[in-house]
């Protein structure tokens, strides 16, 4: 029993020890499994964190890329907008230049037409008013003469009646006294008659002065019309000089661009656009010059000593304008179709434009200065001298005052 029991106990002890080893091994394996699980969880968490970090990094890079693209797009849009605005500004400036030329031409034409119309209307009003005033003065003078004649007859009748009555009453008392009184009354009547004759003569004198003033006013009105015609002639010459100066300024403005063209080399589009814009302005100036020259040629002024000379020069200016316009068309015409091709003979053609412009300016500068004749003032001065030579001081003053007041 003892040995068997000992072996049984030993077996149990070994079994227990084996069981404990198994349990320890199991626990160790579970611990390793838990450790492996923890490590795997840690790796998964680390992988998730790395994945989230990479996603965040990708997102940040995408946002940076998007921001950079948006910035570049905004820069491109701003550049395109500035280019469009610059082009619109240049086009508007060109339109403004053309409009200013049209407005200046229309304004000058409207001013000339209105000025001529106003002066003709004023002249007609002056003539009509003068006729009415002359008729009123003549009618008043005639009425006054008639009234004086009636008053004279009435006074004479009354005087005769008084004399007869007085004579009858005093005949018996004192005949001599009656004769003296009659003589006295006759002298009084003669004095009264003389006074009335003097008044009639004075009225006739004033009517003559008025008629002379009317005659002078009519001459002044005619002379004023001649002044208007002469002023239009002087304005036409002045407008011709101004228009020629505008043409010269246009050629000068084109010169720097035209001379920068080089034979055998392509013409920059921007340079061609500037030359074309200046050419359009030059065409307007040429039309203005032709209009002014035409006004000189068609001038009705025939009293001014410079009229024939100016009209002769105007004919030459018209021919010079045609030659200049042809040379300008010969220069600008090929540039309209040249594109990016090479320049051929444009520099030489522009030199011809400059030459024709110099010839045109020399002809315009040869126009003589136009001095205003002041016909109306001359008529007034001549009338005043006539009064001083032909009448007394009172008549001179009254006549000159009537002329100036009317």
CORSULCOR-V49567 format. One record per helix or strand of 3 or more residues. SS is the DSSP state (H for helix, E for strand). FROM is the first residue (numbers start at 1). TO is the last residue. If there is no record, write none. Layout:
BEGIN
{{SS | FROM | TO} {SS | FROM | TO}}
END
This chain:
BEGIN
{{H | 2 | 170} {H | 175 | 258} {H | 269 | 297} {H | 307 | 335} {H | 346 | 365} {H | 375 | 390} {H | 393 | 405}}
END
